Amino acid sequence: MTNEELAVQAQQGDKLALEKLWLQVYRLLYLMCGRAYAHYGCDFCSRKGVTVEDFTQESYFAFLKAVEAFKSEKEYKFNTYLEYHLKTAINVLLGQRTSKKEPLNYCGSLDVPMGEDEDLNLCDVLEDEDATQAMQSVEEKTDNELLREALTEALDTCTARQQTIISLRYYYNRTLKEVSEVINVHPSRVREVEQTAFRRMRSGKGLRLLKPFFDEYIYSATHKSHMLPDEALIRKEQFNYMQERIHA
């Protein structure tokens, strides 16, 4: 069943549907938690007294709120509600206030006549930097949403253990030793499973999903001095390393 169908049943008090829905979305939630932790940074989160484990714990409560808020008659997917409530929960956890800007709300008015020629407006001779940046932001966000979906689908081709290791290594930025302690195996075994996962991701469906993003994304990451947009799933260094392994 789809997430949307399960959400409707869960709203009607079906506990089994709620459990099934959680099992279908928890990996996505954990990936988003890892992305958020990487975005804010370890130092900032530490100053707030927050760990990545706190993010993942909050994700379940965000999940419950998303189920409650979901409207089947609307055009939005359940994952849209999920992401919104997780972001809200994380912002509250960090004591942050959101101040999102809609592009059309902060584009300057450029209809001012120029000199005596009333047919010539300022917009005809001056580039609106806010509008340009807003459009770039929208395009980058769309690209990153597509990348996130592709990575999630590619990870779904891996086994549960492989997914856990890849998530810990590249979304939580954990070392081989740290991962080995979490899942109670030797670090060499972690590396072995990691390499097997990358072999799986570079074949069949996984490679078809990720290949279109490599050239454009790596070029963008390499030629910009600032960090990738807030909506990027992984930081530049992590993506470069992952891309390296997939193409090995």
C-alpha positions as CSV (number, residue, x, y, z in Angstrom):
1,M,0.0,0.0,0.0
2,T,1.1,3.6,-0.6
3,N,2.1,5.9,2.2
4,E,-1.0,7.9,1.6
5,E,-3.4,4.9,1.8
6,L,-1.7,3.8,5.1
7,A,-1.9,7.3,6.5
8,V,-5.7,7.4,5.9
9,Q,-6.1,4.0,7.6
10,A,-3.9,5.2,10.5
11,Q,-6.0,8.3,11.0
12,Q,-9.0,5.9,11.4
13,G,-7.3,4.2,14.3
14,D,-5.7,1.3,12.5
15,K,-2.5,0.6,14.6
16,L,-1.2,-2.0,12.1
17,A,-1.4,0.6,9.3
18,L,0.5,3.1,11.5
19,E,3.2,0.5,12.1
20,K,3.5,-0.4,8.4
21,L,3.7,3.3,7.5
22,W,6.5,3.9,10.0
23,L,8.4,0.9,8.5
24,Q,8.0,2.4,5.1
25,V,9.2,5.9,5.9
26,Y,11.6,5.7,8.9
27,R,14.7,5.3,6.6
28,L,13.8,8.5,4.8
29,L,13.3,10.3,8.1
30,Y,16.7,9.1,9.4
31,L,18.3,10.3,6.2
32,M,16.7,13.7,6.6
33,C,17.9,13.8,10.2
34,G,21.4,13.2,9.0
35,R,21.2,15.9,6.4
36,A,19.9,18.4,9.0
37,Y,22.7,17.5,11.4
38,A,25.3,17.9,8.7
39,H,23.8,21.3,7.7
40,Y,23.8,22.8,11.2
41,G,27.1,21.2,12.0
42,C,28.4,19.3,15.0
43,D,29.7,22.3,16.8
44,F,26.5,24.3,16.6
45,C,24.4,21.3,17.7
46,S,26.8,20.6,20.6
47,R,26.4,24.2,21.8
48,K,22.7,23.6,21.8
49,G,23.1,20.3,23.7
50,V,21.6,18.4,20.8
51,T,22.9,15.2,19.2
52,V,22.0,13.4,16.0
53,E,20.2,10.8,18.2
54,D,18.0,13.6,19.5
55,F,17.0,14.3,15.9
56,T,16.1,10.7,15.2
57,Q,14.1,10.5,18.4
58,E,12.1,13.6,17.4
59,S,11.5,12.1,14.0
60,Y,9.0,9.6,15.4
61,F,6.9,12.4,17.0
62,A,7.1,14.4,13.7
63,F,5.9,11.2,12.0
64,L,2.8,11.1,14.3
65,K,2.1,14.8,13.7
66,A,2.4,14.2,9.9
67,V,-0.1,11.4,10.1
68,E,-2.5,13.6,12.1
69,A,-2.1,16.5,9.7
70,F,-2.3,14.5,6.4
71,K,-5.2,15.5,4.1
72,S,-6.0,12.9,1.5
73,E,-8.1,15.4,-0.5
74,K,-5.1,17.6,-1.0
75,E,-2.5,17.1,-3.8
76,Y,0.5,16.8,-1.5
77,K,2.1,13.5,-0.9
78,F,2.5,12.2,2.7
79,N,6.3,12.7,2.5
80,T,5.6,16.4,2.1
81,Y,3.8,16.5,5.5
82,L,6.6,14.3,6.9
83,E,9.4,16.7,5.9
84,Y,7.5,19.8,7.1
85,H,6.9,18.4,10.6
86,L,10.4,17.0,10.9
87,K,11.9,20.4,10.0
88,T,9.6,22.1,12.5
89,A,10.6,19.6,15.3
90,I,14.3,20.1,14.6
91,N,13.9,23.9,14.6
92,V,12.1,23.7,18.0
93,L,14.8,21.4,19.3
94,L,17.5,23.8,18.3
95,G,15.6,26.9,19.5
96,Q,15.4,28.2,15.9
97,R,12.7,30.2,14.3
98,T,12.0,29.7,10.6
99,S,11.8,32.7,8.3
100,K,11.3,31.3,4.9
101,K,11.1,33.7,2.0
102,E,8.9,33.1,-1.0
103,P,10.7,34.3,-4.1
104,L,7.8,36.5,-5.3
105,N,7.6,38.1,-1.8
106,Y,11.0,39.7,-2.0
107,C,11.6,40.5,-5.6
108,G,12.1,44.2,-6.0
109,S,9.6,46.4,-7.9
110,L,11.3,47.5,-11.1
111,D,8.4,49.4,-12.8
112,V,10.0,52.8,-12.0
113,P,10.1,55.0,-15.2
114,M,13.5,56.0,-16.3
115,G,14.0,59.7,-16.9
116,E,11.7,61.4,-19.4
117,D,11.0,58.2,-21.3
118,E,8.0,56.8,-19.4
119,D,8.0,53.7,-21.7
120,L,11.4,52.6,-20.3
121,N,11.3,51.1,-16.9
122,L,14.1,50.3,-14.5
123,C,13.6,46.6,-15.1
124,D,14.6,47.1,-18.8
125,V,18.1,48.2,-17.9
126,L,18.8,46.7,-14.4
127,E,19.0,43.1,-13.4
128,D,17.0,42.2,-10.3
129,E,19.6,40.3,-8.3
130,D,17.0,39.2,-5.7
131,A,14.8,37.7,-8.4
132,T,17.8,36.0,-10.1
133,Q,18.9,34.5,-6.8
134,A,15.4,33.4,-6.0
135,M,15.1,31.6,-9.3
136,Q,18.5,29.9,-8.8
137,S,17.4,28.9,-5.3
138,V,14.2,27.3,-6.6
139,E,16.1,25.5,-9.3
140,E,18.8,24.2,-6.9
141,K,16.1,23.1,-4.4
142,T,14.3,21.1,-7.2
143,D,17.6,19.5,-8.3
144,N,18.4,18.5,-4.7
145,E,14.9,17.1,-4.1
146,L,15.4,14.9,-7.2
147,L,18.8,13.8,-6.0
148,R,17.5,13.0,-2.6
149,E,14.7,10.8,-4.1
150,A,17.2,9.1,-6.4
151,L,19.6,8.4,-3.5
152,T,16.8,7.0,-1.3
153,E,15.6,4.7,-4.1
154,A,19.2,3.6,-4.8
155,L,19.7,2.8,-1.1
156,D,16.4,0.8,-1.2
157,T,18.2,-1.7,-3.6
158,C,20.6,-2.6,-0.7
159,T,20.0,-4.9,2.2
160,A,18.9,-3.5,5.6
161,R,22.4,-3.8,7.0
162,Q,24.0,-2.2,4.0
163,Q,21.5,0.7,4.3
164,T,22.3,1.2,7.9
165,I,26.1,1.3,7.3
166,I,25.8,3.7,4.3
167,S,23.5,6.0,6.4
168,L,25.9,6.0,9.4
169,R,29.0,6.5,7.2
170,Y,27.8,9.2,4.8
171,Y,24.7,10.9,6.4
172,Y,25.9,10.8,10.0
173,N,29.6,11.1,9.0
174,R,30.7,8.2,11.3
175,T,34.0,6.5,11.1
176,L,34.4,2.7,10.4
177,K,35.3,2.2,14.1
178,E,32.2,4.1,15.3
179,V,29.9,2.2,12.9
180,S,31.5,-1.1,14.1
181,E,30.7,-0.2,17.7
182,V,27.1,0.7,16.8
183,I,26.3,-2.6,15.0
184,N,28.8,-4.7,17.0
185,V,31.0,-6.0,14.2
186,H,34.7,-5.6,13.3
187,P,35.6,-2.5,11.3
188,S,36.9,-4.6,8.5
189,R,33.5,-6.2,8.2
190,V,31.9,-2.7,8.1
191,R,34.2,-1.8,5.1
192,E,33.4,-5.1,3.4
193,V,29.6,-4.5,3.7
194,E,30.1,-0.9,2.6
195,Q,32.0,-2.0,-0.6
196,T,29.3,-4.6,-1.3
197,A,26.6,-1.9,-1.0
198,F,28.5,0.4,-3.5
199,R,28.9,-2.5,-5.9
200,R,25.1,-3.0,-5.8
201,M,24.4,0.7,-6.2
202,R,26.6,1.0,-9.2
203,S,24.7,-1.7,-11.1
204,G,21.2,-1.9,-12.4
205,K,18.6,0.4,-11.0
206,G,20.9,2.2,-8.6
207,L,23.3,3.4,-11.3
208,R,20.5,4.4,-13.6
209,L,19.0,6.5,-10.8
210,L,22.3,8.3,-9.8
211,K,24.3,8.6,-13.0
212,P,22.4,11.7,-14.3
213,F,23.4,13.7,-11.2
214,F,27.2,13.0,-11.1
215,D,28.7,15.3,-13.7
216,E,26.5,18.3,-13.0
217,Y,26.5,17.9,-9.2
218,I,30.3,17.4,-8.9
219,Y,31.0,20.3,-11.2
220,S,28.8,22.6,-9.0
221,A,30.4,21.3,-5.8
222,T,33.9,21.8,-7.1
223,H,33.5,25.3,-8.6
224,K,31.7,27.0,-5.8
225,S,33.5,28.4,-2.8
226,H,30.5,28.2,-0.5
227,M,28.7,25.2,0.8
228,L,26.0,23.6,-1.3
229,P,22.4,24.8,-0.8
230,D,20.6,24.0,2.5
231,E,18.4,21.4,0.8
232,A,21.4,19.3,-0.4
233,L,21.3,15.8,0.9
234,I,25.0,15.5,1.6
235,R,27.9,17.8,1.9
236,K,30.3,18.2,-1.0
237,E,33.0,16.0,0.6
238,Q,30.6,13.2,1.4
239,F,29.1,13.2,-2.1
240,N,32.5,13.3,-3.8
241,Y,33.6,10.3,-1.7
242,M,30.4,8.4,-2.5
243,Q,30.7,9.1,-6.2
244,E,34.3,8.0,-6.2
245,R,33.3,4.6,-4.7
246,I,30.3,4.1,-7.0
247,H,32.5,4.7,-10.1
248,A,35.5,2.7,-8.7
